Amino acid sequence: MSERCLEIGLLLYPGAQLAAVHGLGDLFSVANRMAAGQERQGLPRLRVSHWQADESGCVRRVFGSPAQDEAPPQVVILPPCLDDDADQPLAACYRDWLREQHGAGVLLASVCVGAFALAEAGLLDGRTVTTHWALAAQMAARFPLVQVLPERMVIDDGDLITAGGLMAWTDLGLALVTRLLGPTIAAETARFLVVDLNRESQRHFSSFAPSLDHGDAAVLAVQHWLQGQAGAETSLTSMAARAGLGERTFLRRFRAATGMKPTEYCQQLRVSKARELLEFTRQSIEQVAWQVGYGDSGAFRKVFTRLVGVSPGDYRRRFGAAAR
């Protein structure tokens, strides 16, 4: 049986920091070594590739895979940039390519100024993101529909992950290892690299990783919409209408694509948002419940405890950064 590989593409846009590009490659190489040492069945091997626009404006794989392999990566990372002028827009070919990858279910991630490219591509509207603290005001002014939290090291928003400062590529890399290979491999990778896996400003990563590469474009469009609507009231009727499908057809296709009913999926999204609020704000449990769409805080507590394994109060005591 051939080895299962999961490809992580690094986008070499103009000015991309090569130290981060090569550092991420080394980090994922160490993670592969740690995973091999575990001898666990079913773990994929992380394969790194580099992507860059050619003279014709076509973004192509320039390193990491055979030339005849035209399959897209499962993850694309926009590295940081040492240029302090974030106003310089990314070339249209890169923006178009990013939209195309996101539309195909590829997980997109950025470090530092890389978030500006995602925003220019129109992928961050309605989202909560982070970037370098010195660029936060500039980003908020240029993209008013984007909520910028510069105090955060990493924000995992399901299909989009953003990391803060120039060296936050280590935090992003470990976040991806946590998601793709599990927390044990991530901890061993961090220990080998002598990197702190639990910096106080780093989010405790959610275990909910929605399936986005299922190939059902109608369902994927609803998933992208729901990600920005995690705290809003949504109904089966509105989701089916968003997909352009009848309700029964939508239910069948959504479950086939994601492995969940829409109600279960929405609960996971709401609890993920609640975990973020419990960690990084001092809002009461009742306020958190209301903000993520639960008018009944008792019902919220039951759902949260069932999905996370601890009550909202216990979760905050363990992981709440705002109270420290």
PyMOL commands that set and color helices and strands:
alter all, ss='L'
color gray80, all
select helices_A, chain A and resi 18-38+92-103+114-120+133-142+166-181+183-193+217-227+236-243+247-258+262-280+285-291+297-308+312-319
alter helices_A, ss='H'
color red, helices_A
select strands_A, chain A and resi 5-11+45-53+59-63+75-78+107-111+128-129+147-148+154-156+160-163
alter strands_A, ss='S'
color yellow, strands_A
deselect
rebuild
show_as cartoon
